[in-house]
Amino acid sequence: MNIEIAEEKIIENGFLNLEVDPTLDLFAEIEKLKKEKNAIVLAHFYQEPDIQDVADYIGDSLGLAQKAQSTNADMIVFAGVHFMAETAKILNPSKKVLLPDLKAGCSLADSAPKDLFKAFKDKHSDHLVISYINCSADIKALSDIICTSSNAEAIINSVPADQPIIFAPDKNLGAYLNKKTGRNMLLWNGACMVHEIFSLEKITKLKIRHPEAQLIAHPECEEAILRISDYTGSTTQLLKYSVASDCNTFIVATETGILHQMQKNAPNKTFIPAPPTNNCACNDCPYMKLNTLEKLYLCIKYELPEILMDENLRIASKIPIDRMLEISRAAGLIGG
């Protein structure tokens, strides 16, 4: 296949919609391509198990950003969603950054359109802007500091107490951090579709059926869920807690992809996905699950789709990410 045909197919589909020989050992083929191209596969915890198993590094948003910044690979293949691959490109302008499916977006990032957010910021011009990393490069460029759920508390505490703060785009994480830090940050009204779908009623019934279980939840969940959780933390923190805890059964209120690593790290423990408000698989992120092993293989083989970015936007959005990484290093925070 020539490059022109490949690019046309991506424009139509968001990914290389090609047939893959079903007899191929994709794990072996991907490993071979990675060596040939000096490529690294970075995967988020919410990816499907096969992708996690073939990745060179699996982590949360902080860990992935740190790994993207430090890698010596010539090519970064990001098995995650668009803003994550975009962040890798922001940090690595000279490297080729690939995303298996360009349509792997993020409902939370989409909840903060650039023009509306800029108007909101201009209205509160005395406020410093701290934005959750789950946002577009345009929002990053309008921010003073970026944070992740792993380092958000340390980032906020690094700001003088009398400095007003806008926190965007996740209102649930922002409300949780206001309680944790004692701040009164002004919150943008955005949320993650996956973390807002959990059913308090169903989780309560599940806890009754499993009285020995602990509920562990990501701070992107709504306050009602966090109020009854036994432990709240970032994806990496939830994983570490579930492995280290004396408890043997956990109800997990976050995207189900993390259960693969939990089960691998604690094979004798039981992990139950928290139920959503309806009968669909709504606690699976539809964007994260757009990436497949076949798409990953084709992406590395043909080096498409590639993440490209306007240089002025890249430079502007890099400044608050660099501030986040500096504060994280100073605080001794390392993502997973």
Sequence and secondary structure as in RCSB ss.txt:
>XXXX:A:sequence
MNIEIAEEKIIENGFLNLEVDPTLDLFAEIEKLKKEKNAIVLAHFYQEPDIQDVADYIGDSLGLAQKAQSTNADM
IVFAGVHFMAETAKILNPSKKVLLPDLKAGCSLADSAPKDLFKAFKDKHSDHLVISYINCSADIKALSDIICTSS
NAEAIINSVPADQPIIFAPDKNLGAYLNKKTGRNMLLWNGACMVHEIFSLEKITKLKIRHPEAQLIAHPECEEAI
LRISDYTGSTTQLLKYSVASDCNTFIVATETGILHQMQKNAPNKTFIPAPPTNNCACNDCPYMKLNTLEKLYLCI
KYELPEILMDENLRIASKIPIDRMLEISRAAGLIGG
>XXXX:A:secstr
  HHHHHHHHHHHSS      TTS HHHHHHHHHHHHTEEEEEETTS HHHHHH SEEE HHHHHHHHHH   SE
EEEES HHHHHHHHHH TTSEEE S TT   HHHHTS HHHHHHHHHHTTTSEEEEESSS HHHHHT SEEE TT
THHHHHHTS TTS EEEESBHHHHHHHHHHH    EE  B  TTTT B HHHHHHHHHH TT EEEE TTS HHH
HHH SEE  HHHHHHHHHHSS  EEEEES TTHHHHHHHH TTSEEEE  BSSSS TTS TTGGG  HHHHHHHH
HHT SB    HHHHHHHHHHHHHHHHHHHHTT    
